Each structure stands twice: as C-alpha cells, then as structure tokens.
Amino acid sequence: MGVFLKNDNQQDQGSFIGLIPLIFFLVLYISCGVISGNFEAMPLLIAMSLATMVALAIPHHHETLEEKLTIFFKGAGQETMMLMIVIFMLAGAFYYVTKSMHAVDAVTTLGLTFLPKQFIIPGVFVLGCLISFAMGTSMGTVAALMPIAANIGQLAHINLALLAGVVVSGAMFGDDLSLISASAIISAKTQGVTIFEKFKTNAIMVLPAFLLTTVALAFVPVATVSLGHLAPLQWLNLLPYVVVIVLSFLNINVLIVLLLGIVTAILIGLSHGDFTLFQSLTLLNKGILSMADVSFISIVVGGLAELMTHMGGIQWLLTKLTQHARGKIGGKFSIAFLVLLLDVITTNNTVSIMIAGPISERLSKTYQISPSYTASILDIYSCVGQGLIPYGAQLLMAGSIVGVSATAIVPYSWYCMSLFVISSLFLLSPYSPKVSTNSNPT
C-alpha cells in the first residue's frame, strides 16, 4: 500500500483500462437482467468469468497470458479469500447438521411462540444485530441466523428474499460497529485512533438507521401463524446456537466457534437418534458442497480484483476521486465514495478499507476531518456496499441457504440503504467530532 503514500508528483496515476473488466461485467449483468426481465438470467459466476476473460485479453505492458494468470491466481488464492471460503464450508455444514437435529426448528418455535406477531420480522433484524455485534463477523451471523429466518418465513408465509435482506442487514450492523470486527479494527488503525473512539463516533451515525429500519420492518404485514404446525420446543436443541453466541461474546475465532457449534449439534443429534454417525458425515459433506457455487464466485472475484489492481484500475479510481475534493464536505464525500467503489470492485470491505485508509488519512489531515470520523466513514460506506452488491459474500451465502438469487435480496437490504442516506446527511451536516490526538491506537 506504500504507493498511496507518495506525494502528488511521484504518485502513479493508474489507468482507466484497469476498470474495463468491471464496466464490462456491470453492463453485461444489468443489460441481461433488463432485456430478459429476470436478473437470474445471467448467472453471476458466468458474468464474472467473462469479465475475467476480458481482463486477460487486454494488452498490458507486453505481459504474456501465463504472467496474467499468475496474477489472477495470486488474487484468487489470497489469505482472506481462502478464509472466507472455509467459513462458507463450515457455514454450510453447520446449517445442514443443525437443521437435521432440529435446532433450527427449536429456535423458530421459540421466536414464533413468544414474539408478538408484528415483531417477528424486526425481531429477526435485532437478533442479527446482536449476534453480529457479538461475533464481529457478518459471515458468521448469516450462517447462524439465515436457516432460522428461512424456517420462520416458511411457517409465517413471509417473503424469503425479504427475510434474507433482514438477516444481511443485521449482519452488516455488527460488521460495522462491533469492537472485534476486522473492518472496524482496520479502519481505526489506519486513522490512528482507538477502536473505542471510532465506536463512539460511529454509533451516533448508525443508531438512527438502526431505529428507522426496526420501525419500518414492524409495518411489514405478517400472516397469522398456526402454532399447531410447530414442533414442541425442546430446549436442549437450542444448545448449538447458545454455544455459537456465547463463544462469540468471548471473542473466540469464528472458525472455532462454527466448529464447536457443529460438534455440539452432532452430539445432540446422535443422542436423540436424529441420525447415525455415518449419516452425520454425509450431512457435513452435503453442507460443504452446498456452498460450492458461492466459493467459486468468490475465487473468480478475488482473481479479477487482483488483475484490475495490477492494471492500474484501482489507482486510477483513487486519483480521480480525490484530486478534485474541495473543502471539508468534499473531503468527506471523497473518502466515502472512494471506499464504497473500492468495495464494489474488491467485494471485501476490509480490503477496501486497507486500500483507502492511507489516502483517507491524508485527506483527513488536509481538510481537518476528525480521525475517528474518517474511520467511521470508511467502515460505514464499505459495509453499505458489502450489504448491497449481489456478488458479495454475504448476499451470496444468504441466497444460497434460502434458495433465492442474491439479486432478489438487494431491494430488501433496508438497513444498508437507510444507513447510506442517513450517513450522507451527516456528511452534509456541520456534525464534526473532536479531532483526536491519540497516536497509540489499540
């Protein structure tokens, strides 16, 4: 990332050519959806693969195809990408096992029995916010909560795409605000503030969006649920989710949390006779394979983003977005749209913050923007993008679990939309947290 710290005379201006694959993908995907009237007509994996072929075909510094493929494989196999895919695999396994030993049914029964009918949907959202704040990961939240939401939707006749949007919304709340979220920690560190300073500033901007979303969801009509269709509540079956939530509050690694949740579900299922040991292994296998499509898309996106970075697309974007910033408001919006567009390209909010962080720090100093405010802008707008792009990991996983397209979920990611609007109003307002002098962030 050192390239972004050079002075204006030294800094590489990048090249628009590096963005052509992304433009090709967007035009192809959107035009196919509009022409066919169905955004599922062009599968995301095929669209991304075609965009990658365009990137490989564009001449760049006389590089051979083999050299370009090496760059693609580097991006496809990067550490964060592999970690995400392992989370996909464990999430699929957790879903299949907990569904088979009736943990999903138990949580569904608990919610539908004790929650007022009109609070079922906002209740799912609030639960998602709590879980994601505790876990610090949107992926783990989607994996834990989406099967429950899907079951509730089927019993209460609620649109599954809507519920998927509600779960993703709750997941992005914690990804942005949690004290142990990777994106929150990185955004604070790049601006030289503590995670608590960033949290205090961030919360002021986030809470209005949270309240607005909760109230709006309470007005969504819910059909009468016949409790006679619900299985009797078995409290022991709730244990896998209790394990996941409690361990998350203890700041245990999400991989370990999901593994222990899977082990707990298998042991309970075996004790109840829900499946045999060998059948549990088959369930694990089915769960892992159910995430194959999502994993392949993520791999291709990672490689394509690396190619576009190498071809100067991201550097060109950085240069164009920041060179015309004027005044404090212009500086704030430059930071916001910079990290938002980077997230659209990389589909990883943490990576987009890492790239935008150094130049955002420079803009922050130039226009006297509080470092904690800058850190909040970086985290908020990267999470907004992550909760709205149909080829992002969170929407892909949610759609895969409930069997709807990620594109169908986007219109229901209400929290991310309201957060975008409210945060933009904050950027236009005189609101300005006190500039921190802290130089030893933790």
KELUM-520291 format. One record per residue (C-alpha): x, y, z; residue in one letter. Coordinates in pm, whole numbers, plus 32768, in hexadecimal, padded with zeros to 4 digits. Layout:
! KELUM-520291
SITE/X/Y/Z/residu
SITE/X/Y/Z/A
...
! end
This chain:
! KELUM-520291
SITE/X/Y/Z/residu
SITE/8000/8000/8000/M
SITE/812E/80E2/8002/G
SITE/80D4/8168/7EAA/V
SITE/7FB6/822C/7F43/F
SITE/80A2/82E8/802A/L
SITE/8175/8385/7F18/K
SITE/815E/84F7/7ED7/N
SITE/808D/857B/7DB6/D
SITE/81B5/8599/7CCA/N
SITE/8229/8436/7D05/Q
SITE/80DD/8388/7D19/Q
SITE/8082/829D/7BFF/D
SITE/7F41/831D/7B5F/Q
SITE/7ECB/81C0/7B08/G
SITE/7E0B/8166/79CE/S
SITE/7C9D/8167/7970/F
SITE/7CDD/8028/78AB/I
SITE/7CEF/7F70/79F8/G
SITE/7B7D/7FB9/7A34/L
SITE/7B03/7F37/78E2/I
SITE/7AC4/7DD2/7965/P
SITE/79E6/7E5D/7A7C/L
SITE/7926/7F3B/7989/I
SITE/78FC/7E12/789E/F
SITE/7873/7D3F/79BD/F
SITE/777B/7E4A/7A2E/L
SITE/76FE/7E90/78CD/V
SITE/76DE/7D1C/787E/L
SITE/7630/7CC1/79C3/Y
SITE/7540/7DE8/79CA/I
SITE/74E9/7DDD/7856/S
SITE/749F/7C67/7863/C
SITE/73BD/7CA0/798F/G
SITE/7304/7DBF/78E8/V
SITE/72DD/7D13/7797/I
SITE/7265/7BCA/782C/S
SITE/71A3/7C67/7949/G
SITE/7254/7B79/7A32/N
SITE/73A3/7BC4/7AD9/F
SITE/73DA/7A50/7B0A/E
SITE/73F2/7A25/798F/A
SITE/7567/7A70/7999/M
SITE/7609/799E/7AAC/P
SITE/7701/7A66/7B7A/L
SITE/7812/7960/7B51/L
SITE/77F9/796F/79D4/I
SITE/77F1/7AED/79D0/A
SITE/7922/7B01/7AB0/M
SITE/79D8/79FA/79E2/S
SITE/7995/7ABA/78A1/L
SITE/7A12/7BFB/7943/A
SITE/7B4E/7B40/79A9/T
SITE/7B81/7AD1/7840/M
SITE/7B66/7C3E/77D6/V
SITE/7C6E/7C9C/78D9/A
SITE/7D56/7B89/785D/L
SITE/7D24/7BF8/76F3/A
SITE/7D78/7D69/772C/I
SITE/7EE6/7DB1/76D2/P
SITE/7FB1/7E30/77F8/H
SITE/8129/7E72/77EF/H
SITE/8162/7D54/76F9/H
SITE/810E/7C55/7807/E
SITE/80CF/7AF0/7798/T
SITE/7F93/7A2F/77E8/L
SITE/805A/795A/78DE/E
SITE/80CC/7A91/799B/E
SITE/7F6A/7B15/79AD/K
SITE/7EE8/79C7/7A27/L
SITE/7FF0/79CA/7B3A/T
SITE/7F67/7B1B/7BAE/I
SITE/7E02/7A95/7B9E/F
SITE/7E5C/7961/7C6C/F
SITE/7F0A/7A3C/7D6D/K
SITE/7DCA/7B01/7DA4/G
SITE/7CEB/79CF/7D99/A
SITE/7DBC/791C/7E9E/G
SITE/7E02/7A3A/7F8C/Q
SITE/7DE6/79F6/8100/E
SITE/7CA4/7AB8/813C/T
SITE/7BFE/7A09/8016/M
SITE/7C5A/78AF/8096/M
SITE/7BE2/790A/81F3/L
SITE/7A96/797A/8164/M
SITE/7A6E/7834/80A6/I
SITE/7AB9/7766/81DD/V
SITE/79A9/782F/8292/I
SITE/78BF/77E0/8170/F
SITE/7909/766C/8198/M
SITE/78D7/766B/8310/L
SITE/779B/773D/82EE/A
SITE/7706/7642/81FB/G
SITE/7763/7521/82DF/A
SITE/76D3/75D4/8410/F
SITE/758D/7617/8357/Y
SITE/7559/74AF/82E5/Y
SITE/75AC/7414/8437/V
SITE/74E1/7508/850C/T
SITE/73B6/74E3/8423/K
SITE/73C7/7368/8437/S
SITE/73DA/7361/85B6/M
SITE/72B9/7460/85C7/H
SITE/737B/7584/865C/A
SITE/72EB/7665/854F/V
SITE/718C/75EE/85A6/D
SITE/71CB/762E/8718/A
SITE/7238/7797/86E6/V
SITE/7118/77CF/85F4/T
SITE/701E/7749/86F1/T
SITE/70B6/7824/8800/L
SITE/7098/795D/872C/G
SITE/6F3C/791E/86A3/L
SITE/6EB4/78B9/87F9/T
SITE/6F33/79DE/88C7/F
SITE/6F5B/7AFD/87CE/L
SITE/6E28/7BD1/8777/P
SITE/6DC5/7B8D/860E/K
SITE/6E18/7CEE/8599/Q
SITE/6F72/7CDE/8637/F
SITE/6FE0/7B9C/858C/I
SITE/7092/7C47/8469/I
SITE/7132/7D65/8531/P
SITE/7185/7C5D/8637/G
SITE/7253/7B9F/8536/V
SITE/7305/7CE5/84DE/F
SITE/7351/7D3E/864A/V
SITE/73CA/7BDB/868D/L
SITE/74AE/7BF7/855D/G
SITE/7539/7D3F/85E3/C
SITE/7580/7CA3/8736/L
SITE/7624/7B6C/86A7/I
SITE/76FA/7C2E/85B1/S
SITE/7764/7D26/86BE/F
SITE/77CA/7C01/8799/A
SITE/7876/7B39/8687/M
SITE/7912/7C5D/85CF/G
SITE/78D4/7BAE/8484/T
SITE/77B7/7BCF/8391/S
SITE/7804/7A7D/82F5/M
SITE/77DE/79C1/843C/G
SITE/769A/7A79/8482/T
SITE/7602/7A1D/8331/V
SITE/766D/78B3/8365/A
SITE/75CB/78A0/84BE/A
SITE/748D/7969/8486/L
SITE/7428/7932/831B/M
SITE/73A7/77CC/834A/P
SITE/72CF/7840/846D/I
SITE/7246/7965/83A5/A
SITE/71FA/787E/8280/A
SITE/7136/7794/8361/N
SITE/7073/78B7/83F5/I
SITE/7029/7936/8299/G
SITE/6F99/77EA/8228/Q
SITE/6EBA/77C8/835B/L
SITE/6E44/7932/835E/A
SITE/6E31/7953/81E1/H
SITE/6F2F/7A70/81DA/I
SITE/6FF2/7AC1/809D/N
SITE/713E/7A05/80BC/L
SITE/71FA/7B10/7FF8/A
SITE/717A/7C10/80F3/L
SITE/71F0/7B40/821A/L
SITE/7340/7B09/8173/A
SITE/7361/7C83/8150/G
SITE/7306/7CAB/82BF/V
SITE/7413/7BB0/8328/V
SITE/751E/7C50/824B/V
SITE/74BB/7DA5/82D6/S
SITE/74E8/7D2D/843B/G
SITE/7630/7C88/83DC/A
SITE/76BB/7DCC/8349/M
SITE/7658/7E8D/8484/F
SITE/7754/7DCA/8554/G
SITE/7857/7DB7/843F/D
SITE/7860/7F32/844E/D
SITE/7830/7F76/85C2/L
SITE/78BE/7E4C/867F/S
SITE/79F6/7E85/874F/L
SITE/7A8D/7D41/86CB/I
SITE/7A31/7D64/855C/S
SITE/7B5D/7D57/8470/A
SITE/7ADA/7E7C/83A3/S
SITE/7AA5/7F4E/84DD/A
SITE/7C01/7F03/8561/I
SITE/7CAA/7F49/8413/I
SITE/7BEE/8091/83DD/S
SITE/7C51/8109/8539/A
SITE/7DBD/80A6/8511/K
SITE/7DE7/8148/83BB/T
SITE/7D75/8293/8453/Q
SITE/7E3D/8278/8594/G
SITE/7D18/826B/8689/V
SITE/7CA6/816B/8787/T
SITE/7B8A/8080/8735/I
SITE/7ABE/8123/884E/F
SITE/7AE6/8280/87B8/E
SITE/7A75/81FE/8669/K
SITE/7952/8143/870E/F
SITE/78CD/827C/87BD/K
SITE/78CE/8348/867C/T
SITE/784B/8227/85AC/N
SITE/7729/81DE/8699/A
SITE/769D/8340/8677/I
SITE/7681/830E/84FE/M
SITE/7605/81A6/850C/V
SITE/74F6/81AF/8618/L
SITE/73FD/8286/8550/P
SITE/7414/818D/842F/A
SITE/73E5/806C/8523/F
SITE/72AC/8108/85BB/L
SITE/721C/816A/8469/L
SITE/724A/8009/83E2/T
SITE/71B4/7F66/8518/T
SITE/707E/8043/8507/V
SITE/7057/8011/838F/A
SITE/706A/7E96/83B1/L
SITE/6F5A/7E9D/84BC/A
SITE/6E66/7F16/83B1/F
SITE/6EA2/7DEE/82CB/V
SITE/6D66/7D17/82DA/P
SITE/6D8D/7BB9/8368/V
SITE/6C90/7AA4/8330/A
SITE/6BF8/79F2/845A/T
SITE/6CDA/78D9/84C9/V
SITE/6C33/7796/8532/S
SITE/6CF4/7720/8662/L
SITE/6C5E/75CA/862C/G
SITE/6D53/759A/850F/H
SITE/6E79/75D7/85F7/L
SITE/6F38/74B9/8695/A
SITE/6F41/74B3/8814/P
SITE/7060/7585/8897/L
SITE/718A/74B0/8905/Q
SITE/7274/7593/89C4/W
SITE/73A7/74B7/8996/L
SITE/7390/74E8/881D/N
SITE/73D9/765A/8850/L
SITE/7534/7609/88D5/L
SITE/75F7/7623/8789/P
SITE/7581/778C/8760/Y
SITE/75C4/77D8/88CD/V
SITE/7727/7754/889E/V
SITE/775A/782D/8768/V
SITE/76D8/796A/880E/I
SITE/778A/793B/895D/V
SITE/78D9/78E8/88BD/L
SITE/78B3/7A15/87DA/S
SITE/788B/7AF8/8909/F
SITE/79CF/7A60/898D/L
SITE/7A7F/7AD7/884D/N
SITE/7AD2/7977/87D7/I
SITE/7B3E/7951/866B/N
SITE/7A10/7923/8587/V
SITE/7A9C/77DF/84F5/L
SITE/7AB9/7745/8650/I
SITE/795D/77C7/86A7/V
SITE/78C1/7720/8577/L
SITE/7985/75DD/85AE/L
SITE/7913/75C2/8719/L
SITE/77B0/7614/86AE/G
SITE/77BF/74F6/85B1/I
SITE/784E/7402/86B1/V
SITE/7741/7461/87AE/T
SITE/762E/742F/86AA/A
SITE/76B8/72D9/8644/I
SITE/76CD/725F/87AC/L
SITE/7568/72CA/87F8/I
SITE/74EA/7236/86B1/G
SITE/7595/70EA/86FF/L
SITE/7506/70E3/8861/S
SITE/73A6/7123/87DC/H
SITE/73C7/7027/86C4/G
SITE/7392/7130/85B6/D
SITE/74AC/7092/84EA/F
SITE/75C5/6F97/850B/T
SITE/7735/6FEF/8513/L
SITE/7762/6F98/83A4/F
SITE/7627/705A/8346/Q
SITE/76B6/718B/83F9/S
SITE/77EA/7173/831D/L
SITE/7709/7170/81EA/T
SITE/7657/72A6/826D/L
SITE/77A4/7357/829B/L
SITE/7805/72FE/8138/N
SITE/76BA/737B/80A9/K
SITE/76D8/74BE/816E/G
SITE/7837/7503/80F0/I
SITE/77D9/74B6/7F87/L
SITE/76A8/7598/7F9D/S
SITE/7798/76BF/7FB0/M
SITE/785F/765E/7E78/A
SITE/77B7/7761/7D96/D
SITE/77F2/787B/7E8E/V
SITE/795C/7812/7EBC/S
SITE/79A2/7808/7D46/F
SITE/7911/7966/7D19/I
SITE/79EA/79EA/7E35/S
SITE/7B23/794E/7D9F/I
SITE/7AE3/79EA/7C49/V
SITE/7A93/7B3E/7CE3/V
SITE/7BD6/7B37/7DAE/G
SITE/7CA6/7AE9/7C7A/G
SITE/7BF4/7BF0/7BA5/L
SITE/7C27/7CFD/7CB0/A
SITE/7D9B/7CAB/7CBA/E
SITE/7DB2/7CCA/7B3E/L
SITE/7D01/7E1C/7B3F/M
SITE/7DE6/7E97/7C55/T
SITE/7F19/7E27/7B91/H
SITE/7E9A/7ED5/7A58/M
SITE/7E79/801E/7B14/G
SITE/7CFF/802D/7B2D/G
SITE/7CEC/8064/7CA3/I
SITE/7E06/8165/7CA0/Q
SITE/7D54/8224/7B8A/W
SITE/7C17/8220/7C5B/L
SITE/7CD4/82A1/7D8C/L
SITE/7D6D/83BC/7CC4/T
SITE/7C2B/842F/7C1C/K
SITE/7B57/8422/7D55/L
SITE/7C46/84E9/7E2F/T
SITE/7CE9/85E9/7D4A/Q
SITE/7BB7/86CB/7D36/H
SITE/7B50/86C2/7EA4/A
SITE/7AFC/8821/7F22/R
SITE/7ABA/8882/808B/G
SITE/7A5F/87A6/81B4/K
SITE/791B/8724/8119/I
SITE/79CE/86D0/7FD6/G
SITE/7ADC/861C/809A/G
SITE/79DC/8550/815D/K
SITE/791F/84E8/8025/F
SITE/7A64/8493/7F72/S
SITE/7ABD/83A2/808B/I
SITE/795E/830E/808E/A
SITE/793E/82CD/7F1A/F
SITE/7AA7/825E/7EFE/L
SITE/7A7A/8141/7FF4/V
SITE/791D/80F2/7F6C/L
SITE/799B/80C8/7E08/L
SITE/7AC6/8001/7E7E/L
SITE/79D9/7F13/7F2E/D
SITE/790D/7EEF/7DED/V
SITE/7A51/7E88/7D40/I
SITE/7AF1/7DAC/7E4B/T
SITE/79AD/7D29/7EEF/T
SITE/7A67/7D30/803A/N
SITE/7A26/7E4D/812A/N
SITE/7B62/7E0D/81F4/T
SITE/7C40/7E0F/80BE/V
SITE/7B9A/7F4A/8039/S
SITE/7BE0/7FFA/8185/I
SITE/7D4B/7F8A/817D/M
SITE/7D75/8020/8020/I
SITE/7CB7/8162/8067/A
SITE/7D41/8195/81C8/G
SITE/7E8D/8243/8180/P
SITE/7E07/833C/8081/I
SITE/7CD5/837B/8160/S
SITE/7DC1/83D3/827C/E
SITE/7E67/84D3/8198/R
SITE/7D15/8568/8139/L
SITE/7CB2/856B/82A8/S
SITE/7DE0/863F/8302/K
SITE/7DB8/8725/81D5/T
SITE/7C4C/8779/8220/Y
SITE/7C5C/8762/839D/Q
SITE/7B71/8638/83B6/I
SITE/7B79/8580/8502/S
SITE/7C39/8437/84E3/P
SITE/7B24/837F/859C/S
SITE/7A2A/8415/84A6/Y
SITE/7B00/83A6/8380/T
SITE/7B1C/8246/8411/A
SITE/79A0/823D/8438/S
SITE/7969/82B0/82D1/I
SITE/7A54/81A2/8251/L
SITE/79A4/808E/8313/D
SITE/7840/8103/82D3/I
SITE/7857/812F/815C/Y
SITE/791E/7FEE/8125/S
SITE/7812/7F2D/81E7/C
SITE/76FD/7FDE/8124/V
SITE/7799/7F64/7FE2/G
SITE/77CE/7E06/8069/Q
SITE/7661/7DEA/80CA/G
SITE/75E1/7E5A/7F74/L
SITE/76BD/7DBA/7E68/I
SITE/761B/7C77/7DEC/P
SITE/776E/7BD2/7DB5/Y
SITE/77E3/7C17/7F19/G
SITE/781F/7AF2/8002/A
SITE/7708/7B47/80F8/Q
SITE/75F0/7B58/7FF8/L
SITE/7675/7A29/7F3F/L
SITE/7675/7958/807D/M
SITE/751C/79CE/80E9/A
SITE/748C/7988/7F92/G
SITE/752F/7832/7F86/S
SITE/749A/77CC/80D5/I
SITE/7333/7834/8085/V
SITE/733B/77E0/7F12/G
SITE/7306/793D/7E7F/V
SITE/73EB/7A0B/7DA4/S
SITE/74CE/7B09/7E4A/A
SITE/7443/7C12/7D5D/T
SITE/72E5/7BD7/7DE7/A
SITE/7365/7C26/7F46/I
SITE/73F9/7D7C/7EF2/V
SITE/72AD/7E41/7EFA/P
SITE/7272/7DC4/805E/Y
SITE/73C1/7E29/80F3/S
SITE/730A/7F4C/8195/W
SITE/7403/7F91/82AA/Y
SITE/7522/7FC2/81B6/C
SITE/744D/80AD/80E4/M
SITE/73DD/817B/8210/S
SITE/7542/8180/8298/L
SITE/75BA/820B/814A/F
SITE/74B5/8321/814A/V
SITE/74DE/8380/82B8/I
SITE/765A/8375/82AC/S
SITE/7657/8452/8175/S
SITE/757F/854E/8231/L
SITE/7681/8547/8349/F
SITE/7793/8592/824B/L
SITE/76CD/86C1/81D2/L
SITE/768A/8739/8335/S
SITE/7772/8806/8415/P
SITE/7798/86D3/84F7/Y
SITE/790B/86B4/8543/S
SITE/7997/85E2/8661/P
SITE/7ABD/8670/871D/K
SITE/7C07/8628/866C/V
SITE/7CC0/8519/872E/S
SITE/7E2C/8546/8787/T
SITE/7E59/83D8/87DE/N
SITE/7F89/833E/8736/S
SITE/7F8C/81E7/87D1/N
SITE/7E57/8130/8757/P
SITE/7DFE/7FDB/87D8/T
! end
